[in-house]
Amino acid sequence: MSARIHGGEHPIQKIFSDEFAFTIPLYQRPYSWTTEQAEELLSDLIEALPATNEQVQEGEPYFLGSIVLIKQDGKPPAEVIDGQQRLTTLTILFAAMRDTLSALGYTGAKGLNKYLFQEGDAFTGTPDQPRLSIRERDNGFFRKAVQDASLDLASLQAVVLPDPQRNILENHQLFRRRLEALGQETCLRLSRYILTNCFLVAVSTPNMESAYRIFSVMNDRGMDLSYTDILKSEIIGAIPEAKREAYTQTWESTEETLGRASFENLFSHLRTVFRKVKAQDTLLKEIRQFVRPQDNPAGFMDDTLQPYADVYRIIRNQEYEATHGAEAVNELTGWLSRIDNEDWVPPALAYFVRHRNNPPALAEFFQALERLAAVMMVIRADVNKRIGRYAEVLGEIESGRPVTRPGGPMDLRADEVSRALAALNADMYNAKKINRYVLMRLDSALSGAGATYDHKIITIEHVLPQNPKPGSLWLQWFPDPEEREAWTHRLGNLVLLAKTKNSQAGNYDFDKKKTTYFQGKGGVTPFALTSQVTNATTWTLQVLQQRQQESVAVLARLWKL
């Protein structure tokens, strides 16, 4: 028989009563509400607060959302699957109310302690215990700073605290400031309103499997739950309890190292590595169906998540280390990181994980991958074409065949080569997102190995201006308007600048433009591409044609077109 699911609407005074003893499982994410979310909650409550005590009793109920629990009928212990942010923030708010009312001289302020603690009973053997225990690594701080109020919070201002503890402290201080500004009478009325007229729906089930199913359904309906939170619950929750804390720490340190957004992207890339086609269902369903971490949760953590996360970090940050050959790999992954999509990442991860200790093989692979990714960007291949091509590459990697062999899936096809050459000879200035990459790649090839592009500002400028002034030398060099227009936006007429554009300077005659605009500090430009222009004496059609031809030839050699 399937587990029974119970749902009920309860006032906050019942939620924080002896009927519930909330704990936050190890595998849950840390407390993450900042002052922005906390202030929004308090402001909403204050706005909904009736003007008199009588109206508090008769006012409309205020709904604070729902929580999902693993809880046996009639027994207080309740493991929080969803709702820890609200329960923790409400606990901080009750503590701030108690402390504020006490500071304002209200003698009954300690009465709020019963919503923070269950009082022990010597006759029934019930010990004093908090209504809510958060994750173990933060719970001691939470108990002393909020529930017991035994810490001098002012002394913590200069202390570097972990993010969850910093959020707890800052939200408590925010509530204190706002409540003190309300005054004793309004603060009392607000506390009564929250306890009696504010409600949470508690959805409970006696087992983990059923609770996660509820959690997933709520996510599919658009609640503020991350699919990695659900996966974390499923994967870590299925690991034996003795090892659960260690794997929880591994998960959270991995998420912290990558950053939450990149950590979520990693799962999307893992789905593609295993599925090898464009997503056809929700990410959660396809992770479960094709990656299948539930089959061996600890094995997934050890053999998939950790090595792929480490490689993802290396690729994103260009942090590969080896006794030789690491520089070439990092340079190529740096270029790939500038591509305008991440469809290349799954094959990069799959190959890197398998050949991490072979720098020459990695360099050869990433040279081929950058070439493929760059050309697909230049010819504006659509997402289906890209994913289909990278799926072929993934298949080759998995098969163990030489993936960079001539005629293999990483090799360019004849039509791709011709389309790339045509694009490089067409209007490059208006090829947004593509133009900067192409120009920087060209500049790098002209500069030789080791060129870096860490300038805060990099802009693209025309040599022959778009709108030459009447009577300028430009109109003598390019008297035919159609011919001038045909060459203005082409690759050979474009340069890189390490500064913001200046529309007035852009129309200077050639000599003045070279000396006042194209040169950098000390009269030297950081770009080889721009330096070529400053060394030219004229900028006629013949010069521009020659530069166009040479520029395309450099890129053709670079990408073997």
C-alpha positions as CSV (number, residue, x, y, z in Angstrom):
1,M,0.0,0.0,0.0
2,S,1.3,3.4,-0.9
3,A,2.3,5.9,1.8
4,R,-0.6,8.2,2.9
5,I,-0.1,11.9,2.3
6,H,-1.6,14.3,4.7
7,G,-2.1,18.0,4.2
8,G,-3.5,20.6,6.5
9,E,-3.7,24.3,7.0
10,H,-2.3,25.4,10.4
11,P,-1.8,28.8,12.1
12,I,1.8,29.6,12.9
13,Q,1.2,29.1,16.6
14,K,0.4,25.4,15.9
15,I,3.3,25.0,13.5
16,F,5.7,26.1,16.3
17,S,4.1,23.9,18.9
18,D,4.7,20.5,20.5
19,E,3.0,18.9,17.5
20,F,6.1,19.5,15.4
21,A,9.9,19.2,16.0
22,F,11.5,20.3,12.8
23,T,15.0,19.2,11.6
24,I,16.8,20.1,8.4
25,P,18.4,17.1,6.8
26,L,22.1,17.1,6.1
27,Y,21.5,16.9,2.4
28,Q,19.5,20.1,2.2
29,R,21.2,23.3,0.9
30,P,22.3,25.9,3.4
31,Y,20.1,28.8,4.7
32,S,20.2,31.2,1.8
33,W,17.6,33.9,2.4
34,T,19.3,37.3,2.3
35,T,18.0,40.6,3.7
36,E,16.2,41.1,0.4
37,Q,13.9,38.1,0.9
38,A,13.6,38.7,4.7
39,E,12.6,42.3,4.3
40,E,10.1,41.4,1.6
41,L,8.4,38.9,4.0
42,L,8.3,41.4,6.9
43,S,7.1,44.2,4.7
44,D,4.2,42.0,3.4
45,L,3.3,41.0,7.0
46,I,3.3,44.7,8.2
47,E,1.3,45.7,5.2
48,A,-1.4,43.0,5.9
49,L,-1.5,43.9,9.6
50,P,-4.9,45.2,10.8
51,A,-5.0,48.5,12.6
52,T,-6.4,47.2,15.9
53,N,-6.2,44.1,18.1
54,E,-9.9,43.5,17.5
55,Q,-9.4,43.4,13.8
56,V,-6.5,41.0,14.2
57,Q,-8.9,38.4,15.6
58,E,-11.5,39.0,12.9
59,G,-9.2,39.7,9.9
60,E,-8.7,37.6,6.8
61,P,-6.1,34.8,7.2
62,Y,-2.7,35.4,5.6
63,F,-1.2,32.4,3.7
64,L,2.6,31.9,3.9
65,G,2.8,28.9,1.5
66,S,3.4,25.2,2.1
67,I,6.0,23.0,3.6
68,V,6.8,19.4,2.8
69,L,7.7,17.0,5.7
70,I,8.6,13.4,6.4
71,K,6.5,12.9,9.5
72,Q,4.7,10.0,11.2
73,D,1.1,10.6,12.2
74,G,0.8,11.7,15.8
75,K,4.6,12.1,16.3
76,P,6.4,15.4,16.5
77,P,9.6,14.7,14.6
78,A,9.4,16.3,11.2
79,E,12.2,16.2,8.6
80,V,11.8,19.3,6.4
81,I,12.1,18.5,2.7
82,D,10.8,21.9,1.5
83,G,10.2,25.0,3.6
84,Q,13.4,25.4,5.6
85,Q,13.9,29.0,4.4
86,R,10.5,30.1,5.6
87,L,10.7,28.2,8.9
88,T,14.2,29.4,9.7
89,T,13.3,33.0,8.8
90,L,10.1,32.9,10.9
91,T,12.2,31.6,13.8
92,I,14.6,34.5,13.4
93,L,11.6,36.8,13.3
94,F,10.2,35.4,16.6
95,A,13.6,35.8,18.3
96,A,13.9,39.4,17.0
97,M,10.4,40.2,18.3
98,R,11.3,38.8,21.7
99,D,14.6,40.7,21.8
100,T,12.9,43.9,20.5
101,L,10.0,43.8,22.9
102,S,12.4,43.2,25.8
103,A,14.5,46.1,24.8
104,L,11.4,48.3,24.6
105,G,10.5,47.4,28.2
106,Y,7.7,44.8,27.6
107,T,7.9,42.4,30.6
108,G,6.1,39.5,28.8
109,A,8.6,39.4,25.9
110,K,10.0,36.0,27.1
111,G,6.6,34.5,26.4
112,L,7.7,34.2,22.7
113,N,10.3,31.7,23.8
114,K,7.7,28.9,23.7
115,Y,7.6,29.3,19.9
116,L,11.4,28.9,19.8
117,F,11.7,26.1,22.3
118,Q,9.7,23.2,23.6
119,E,9.9,23.3,27.4
120,G,11.1,20.2,29.0
121,D,8.9,18.1,31.3
122,A,10.6,16.1,34.1
123,F,7.5,13.9,34.5
124,T,7.2,12.8,30.9
125,G,11.0,12.8,30.3
126,T,10.8,15.5,27.6
127,P,14.0,17.6,27.5
128,D,14.2,21.2,26.6
129,Q,14.7,21.4,22.8
130,P,14.4,23.9,20.0
131,R,11.3,23.9,17.7
132,L,13.7,24.0,14.8
133,S,17.2,22.5,14.3
134,I,18.9,23.5,11.1
135,R,21.9,21.9,9.4
136,E,24.5,20.6,11.9
137,R,27.3,22.8,10.7
138,D,25.2,26.0,11.3
139,N,23.0,24.8,14.1
140,G,25.3,25.7,17.0
141,F,25.5,29.3,15.7
142,F,21.8,29.4,15.1
143,R,21.0,28.2,18.7
144,K,23.3,30.8,20.3
145,A,22.8,33.8,18.1
146,V,19.0,33.5,17.6
147,Q,17.2,31.0,19.8
148,D,19.2,31.4,23.1
149,A,20.4,35.0,22.3
150,S,23.5,34.1,24.3
151,L,25.9,35.6,21.7
152,D,26.9,39.3,21.6
153,L,25.9,39.9,18.0
154,A,27.6,43.2,17.8
155,S,30.9,41.5,18.4
156,L,30.4,39.4,15.2
157,Q,30.4,42.4,12.8
158,A,34.1,42.1,12.1
159,V,34.1,38.3,12.1
160,V,34.2,36.5,8.7
161,L,31.2,34.1,8.9
162,P,30.1,31.5,6.4
163,D,27.3,32.7,4.1
164,P,24.5,30.9,5.9
165,Q,25.5,32.3,9.3
166,R,26.0,35.7,7.8
167,N,22.5,35.6,6.4
168,I,21.1,34.5,9.8
169,L,22.9,37.4,11.6
170,E,22.0,40.1,9.0
171,N,18.3,39.0,8.9
172,H,18.1,39.1,12.7
173,Q,19.6,42.6,12.7
174,L,17.3,43.7,9.9
175,F,14.2,42.5,11.8
176,R,15.4,44.3,15.0
177,R,15.8,47.6,13.2
178,R,12.4,47.4,11.5
179,L,10.6,46.2,14.7
180,E,12.1,48.8,16.9
181,A,10.9,51.5,14.5
182,L,7.4,50.1,14.8
183,G,7.2,50.6,18.5
184,Q,6.0,48.3,21.3
185,E,2.3,48.4,20.6
186,T,2.6,47.6,16.9
187,C,5.2,45.0,17.5
188,L,2.9,43.2,19.9
189,R,0.0,43.4,17.5
190,L,2.2,42.0,14.7
191,S,3.3,39.1,16.8
192,R,-0.3,38.2,17.6
193,Y,-1.3,38.5,14.0
194,I,1.5,36.2,12.8
195,L,0.7,33.6,15.4
196,T,-3.0,33.5,15.0
197,N,-3.9,34.8,11.5
198,C,-1.0,33.6,9.4
199,F,-1.1,30.0,8.1
200,L,1.2,27.4,6.5
201,V,0.0,24.3,4.7
202,A,2.0,21.3,6.1
203,V,2.1,18.4,3.7
204,S,3.5,15.3,5.3
205,T,4.2,11.7,4.4
206,P,5.9,9.0,6.5
207,N,8.6,8.1,4.0
208,M,11.3,9.7,2.0
209,E,10.3,8.4,-1.4
210,S,6.8,9.9,-1.2
211,A,8.1,13.2,0.1
212,Y,10.5,13.6,-2.8
213,R,7.7,12.9,-5.2
214,I,5.7,15.7,-3.7
215,F,8.8,17.9,-3.8
216,S,9.3,17.1,-7.5
217,V,5.7,17.9,-8.4
218,M,5.9,21.2,-6.6
219,N,9.0,22.0,-8.6
220,D,7.3,21.2,-11.8
221,R,4.6,23.6,-10.9
222,G,7.0,26.5,-10.7
223,M,7.8,26.8,-7.0
224,D,11.2,28.2,-6.1
225,L,13.0,24.9,-6.0
226,S,16.2,24.1,-8.0
227,Y,16.4,20.7,-9.8
228,T,19.8,20.3,-8.2
229,D,18.2,20.6,-4.8
230,I,15.8,17.7,-5.8
231,L,18.7,15.6,-7.1
232,K,20.7,16.3,-4.0
233,S,17.8,15.1,-1.9
234,E,17.4,11.9,-4.0
235,I,21.1,11.1,-4.3
236,I,22.4,12.0,-0.9
237,G,19.2,10.8,0.8
238,A,19.8,7.3,-0.7
239,I,23.3,7.0,0.6
240,P,23.7,5.0,3.9
241,E,23.4,7.3,6.9
242,A,26.9,6.6,8.1
243,K,28.4,8.1,4.9
244,R,25.7,10.7,4.2
245,E,27.4,13.7,6.0
246,A,30.7,13.2,4.1
247,Y,28.9,13.1,0.8
248,T,26.8,16.1,1.7
249,Q,30.0,18.0,2.4
250,T,31.4,16.9,-1.0
251,W,28.2,18.0,-2.8
252,E,28.1,21.4,-1.1
253,S,31.8,22.1,-1.5
254,T,31.5,21.2,-5.2
255,E,28.5,23.5,-5.6
256,E,30.3,26.3,-3.8
257,T,33.5,25.9,-5.9
258,L,31.6,26.1,-9.2
259,G,28.9,28.5,-8.1
260,R,25.3,27.6,-8.0
261,A,24.5,28.6,-11.6
262,S,27.5,26.7,-13.1
263,F,26.7,23.7,-10.9
264,E,23.3,23.5,-12.4
265,N,24.8,23.9,-15.9
266,L,27.0,20.9,-15.1
267,F,24.0,18.6,-14.7
268,S,22.7,19.8,-18.0
269,H,26.0,19.0,-19.6
270,L,26.1,15.6,-17.9
271,R,22.6,14.9,-19.3
272,T,24.0,15.6,-22.8
273,V,27.1,13.4,-22.3
274,F,24.9,10.4,-21.4
275,R,21.9,11.2,-23.7
276,K,23.8,12.5,-26.7
277,V,20.8,14.3,-28.2
278,K,18.9,17.5,-27.6
279,A,16.7,17.5,-24.5
280,Q,13.3,16.0,-25.2
281,D,11.9,16.0,-21.7
282,T,12.5,17.8,-18.4
283,L,16.1,17.8,-17.2
284,L,15.1,15.9,-14.0
285,K,13.5,13.1,-15.9
286,E,16.3,12.7,-18.3
287,I,19.0,12.8,-15.6
288,R,17.0,10.0,-13.8
289,Q,16.5,8.0,-17.0
290,F,19.9,8.3,-18.7
291,V,22.5,9.3,-16.1
292,R,20.7,7.2,-13.5
293,P,22.5,8.4,-10.3
294,Q,19.8,6.6,-8.3
295,D,21.2,3.2,-9.3
296,N,24.4,3.8,-7.3
297,P,24.4,7.1,-5.5
298,A,27.8,6.8,-4.0
299,G,29.3,5.6,-7.2
300,F,27.7,8.5,-9.1
301,M,29.3,11.0,-6.6
302,D,32.7,9.3,-6.8
303,D,33.0,8.4,-10.5
304,T,30.8,11.0,-12.2
305,L,30.0,14.1,-10.3
306,Q,33.4,14.8,-8.7
307,P,35.6,14.1,-11.8
308,Y,33.3,15.9,-14.2
309,A,32.9,18.9,-11.8
310,D,36.7,19.1,-11.4
311,V,37.2,19.0,-15.2
312,Y,34.4,21.6,-15.7
313,R,36.2,23.9,-13.3
314,I,39.6,23.4,-15.0
315,I,38.1,24.1,-18.5
316,R,36.1,27.2,-17.3
317,N,39.1,28.7,-15.4
318,Q,41.9,27.4,-17.7
319,E,43.6,25.7,-14.7
320,Y,45.0,22.6,-16.2
321,E,48.3,21.5,-14.7
322,A,50.8,19.1,-16.2
323,T,54.6,18.7,-16.3
324,H,54.4,19.8,-20.0
325,G,51.8,20.9,-22.5
326,A,49.4,22.5,-20.1
327,E,49.8,26.0,-21.6
328,A,48.4,24.9,-25.0
329,V,45.4,23.2,-23.4
330,N,44.6,26.2,-21.2
331,E,45.0,28.6,-24.2
332,L,42.5,26.6,-26.3
333,T,40.0,26.2,-23.5
334,G,40.3,29.9,-23.0
335,W,39.3,30.5,-26.6
336,L,36.4,28.0,-26.3
337,S,35.1,29.9,-23.3
338,R,34.6,32.9,-25.6
339,I,32.3,31.0,-28.0
340,D,28.8,32.3,-27.8
341,N,27.2,29.0,-26.7
342,E,28.2,26.1,-24.4
343,D,27.1,23.2,-26.7
344,W,30.8,22.3,-27.1
345,V,31.1,21.6,-23.3
346,P,29.8,18.0,-23.1
347,P,32.3,16.6,-25.5
348,A,35.0,18.6,-23.9
349,L,34.1,17.2,-20.5
350,A,33.8,13.6,-21.8
351,Y,37.2,13.7,-23.5
352,F,39.0,15.5,-20.7
353,V,37.8,13.0,-18.1
354,R,39.2,10.1,-20.1
355,H,42.5,11.7,-21.2
356,R,43.3,14.0,-18.3
357,N,46.9,12.6,-17.9
358,N,47.7,12.9,-21.6
359,P,48.5,16.6,-22.4
360,P,49.4,16.0,-26.1
361,A,46.1,14.2,-26.7
362,L,44.2,17.0,-24.9
363,A,46.0,19.7,-26.9
364,E,45.2,17.9,-30.2
365,F,41.6,17.4,-29.2
366,F,40.9,21.0,-28.1
367,Q,42.6,22.4,-31.2
368,A,40.1,20.4,-33.3
369,L,37.2,21.3,-31.0
370,E,38.0,25.1,-31.1
371,R,38.2,24.9,-34.8
372,L,34.9,23.1,-35.1
373,A,33.2,25.4,-32.5
374,A,34.6,28.6,-34.1
375,V,33.6,27.6,-37.7
376,M,30.1,26.6,-36.6
377,M,29.7,30.0,-34.9
378,V,31.1,31.8,-37.9
379,I,28.6,30.1,-40.3
380,R,25.8,30.6,-37.8
381,A,24.9,26.9,-37.5
382,D,21.7,26.6,-35.6
383,V,21.4,24.8,-32.2
384,N,20.1,21.5,-33.7
385,K,23.0,21.3,-36.1
386,R,25.5,22.0,-33.3
387,I,24.0,19.5,-30.9
388,G,23.8,16.9,-33.6
389,R,27.4,17.4,-34.5
390,Y,28.6,17.3,-30.9
391,A,26.5,14.2,-30.4
392,E,28.6,12.5,-33.1
393,V,31.8,13.6,-31.3
394,L,30.5,12.2,-28.0
395,G,29.7,8.9,-29.7
396,E,33.3,8.7,-31.0
397,I,34.7,9.5,-27.6
398,E,32.7,6.8,-26.0
399,S,33.6,4.2,-28.7
400,G,37.4,4.9,-28.1
401,R,38.1,5.5,-31.8
402,P,40.5,8.4,-32.7
403,V,38.1,11.3,-32.5
404,T,40.4,13.8,-34.3
405,R,41.1,11.5,-37.3
406,P,40.6,12.8,-40.9
407,G,37.0,12.3,-42.0
408,G,35.8,12.0,-38.4
409,P,33.1,14.0,-36.7
410,M,35.4,16.8,-35.7
411,D,36.7,17.3,-39.3
412,L,35.1,20.1,-41.2
413,R,33.0,19.2,-44.2
414,A,33.5,20.9,-47.6
415,D,30.4,23.0,-47.4
416,E,31.3,24.2,-43.9
417,V,34.7,25.3,-45.2
418,S,33.3,27.2,-48.1
419,R,30.6,28.8,-46.0
420,A,33.2,29.9,-43.4
421,L,35.4,31.5,-46.0
422,A,32.4,33.3,-47.5
423,A,31.5,34.6,-44.1
424,L,35.0,35.8,-43.4
425,N,34.9,37.7,-46.7
426,A,31.5,39.3,-46.0
427,D,30.3,42.0,-43.7
428,M,32.0,41.1,-40.4
429,Y,31.2,44.3,-38.4
430,N,27.5,43.5,-38.2
431,A,28.1,39.8,-37.4
432,K,27.4,40.5,-33.8
433,K,29.0,38.2,-31.2
434,I,31.0,36.6,-34.0
435,N,33.1,39.7,-35.0
436,R,34.9,40.1,-31.7
437,Y,35.9,36.5,-31.5
438,V,37.2,36.4,-35.1
439,L,39.1,39.7,-34.6
440,M,40.7,38.5,-31.4
441,R,41.5,35.1,-32.9
442,L,43.1,36.9,-35.8
443,D,45.0,39.2,-33.6
444,S,46.3,36.3,-31.5
445,A,47.5,34.5,-34.6
446,L,49.4,37.7,-35.6
447,S,50.8,38.2,-32.2
448,G,52.1,34.7,-31.8
449,A,51.7,32.4,-28.8
450,G,50.9,33.9,-25.4
451,A,48.7,36.8,-26.4
452,T,46.3,37.8,-23.6
453,Y,43.1,39.7,-23.7
454,D,42.3,40.8,-20.2
455,H,41.7,44.5,-21.0
456,K,38.6,45.8,-19.3
457,I,37.3,47.4,-22.5
458,I,37.8,46.0,-26.1
459,T,36.0,47.7,-28.9
460,I,35.9,47.3,-32.6
461,E,36.6,50.3,-34.8
462,H,36.7,50.9,-38.6
463,V,39.8,52.3,-40.2
464,L,37.9,53.6,-43.2
465,P,35.1,55.4,-41.3
466,Q,31.5,54.6,-42.0
467,N,30.7,58.3,-42.7
468,P,33.7,60.2,-44.0
469,K,33.5,64.0,-43.8
470,P,33.0,65.9,-47.0
471,G,36.4,67.0,-48.4
472,S,38.3,64.4,-46.4
473,L,41.2,62.3,-47.8
474,W,39.0,59.3,-47.4
475,L,36.8,60.4,-50.2
476,Q,39.8,60.9,-52.4
477,W,41.0,57.3,-51.7
478,F,37.4,55.9,-52.0
479,P,35.5,58.2,-54.5
480,D,33.0,55.4,-55.4
481,P,30.2,55.3,-52.8
482,E,29.2,51.8,-53.6
483,E,32.8,50.5,-53.5
484,R,33.4,52.4,-50.2
485,E,30.3,50.9,-48.6
486,A,31.2,47.4,-49.8
487,W,34.6,47.5,-48.0
488,T,33.7,49.5,-44.8
489,H,32.5,46.6,-42.7
490,R,34.8,43.9,-44.0
491,L,37.4,42.1,-41.8
492,G,40.4,43.9,-43.4
493,N,39.0,47.3,-42.4
494,L,38.4,46.5,-38.7
495,V,40.8,46.9,-35.7
496,L,40.6,46.4,-32.0
497,L,40.9,49.1,-29.4
498,A,41.4,48.9,-25.7
499,K,39.2,51.8,-25.0
500,T,35.7,53.2,-25.5
501,K,34.8,54.3,-29.0
502,N,34.9,57.9,-29.9
503,S,32.5,58.7,-32.8
504,Q,34.2,62.0,-33.5
505,A,37.7,60.5,-33.6
506,G,36.4,57.7,-35.8
507,N,36.0,60.2,-38.7
508,Y,39.6,61.7,-38.5
509,D,41.7,61.5,-41.6
510,F,44.1,58.6,-41.6
511,D,47.3,60.2,-40.2
512,K,45.5,61.9,-37.3
513,K,43.5,58.8,-36.6
514,K,46.6,56.7,-36.4
515,T,48.4,59.0,-34.0
516,T,45.5,60.1,-31.7
517,Y,43.1,57.2,-31.8
518,F,44.6,53.9,-32.8
519,Q,47.7,54.2,-30.6
520,G,47.5,53.3,-26.9
521,K,49.4,54.5,-23.9
522,G,53.0,55.6,-24.7
523,G,52.1,55.5,-28.4
524,V,51.8,51.7,-28.5
525,T,48.7,49.7,-29.2
526,P,48.3,46.3,-27.4
527,F,46.9,44.7,-30.5
528,A,49.0,43.4,-33.4
529,L,46.1,43.9,-35.7
530,T,45.9,47.6,-34.9
531,S,49.7,48.0,-34.9
532,Q,49.7,46.9,-38.6
533,V,47.5,49.9,-39.4
534,T,49.6,52.4,-37.5
535,N,52.6,51.3,-39.5
536,A,50.8,51.9,-42.9
537,T,51.3,55.1,-44.7
538,T,48.1,55.1,-46.7
539,W,44.7,53.3,-46.6
540,T,43.7,53.0,-50.2
541,L,41.5,50.3,-51.8
542,Q,44.6,48.4,-52.8
543,V,45.9,48.4,-49.3
544,L,42.5,47.3,-47.9
545,Q,42.2,44.5,-50.4
546,Q,45.6,43.2,-49.6
547,R,44.9,43.3,-45.8
548,Q,41.6,41.5,-46.3
549,Q,43.3,38.8,-48.3
550,E,46.1,38.4,-45.7
551,S,43.7,38.4,-42.8
552,V,41.5,35.7,-44.2
553,A,44.6,33.7,-45.1
554,V,45.8,33.8,-41.5
555,L,42.5,32.5,-40.2
556,A,42.4,29.9,-43.0
557,R,45.7,28.5,-41.8
558,L,44.7,28.7,-38.2
559,W,41.5,26.7,-38.8
560,K,42.8,24.7,-41.7
561,L,40.1,25.9,-44.1
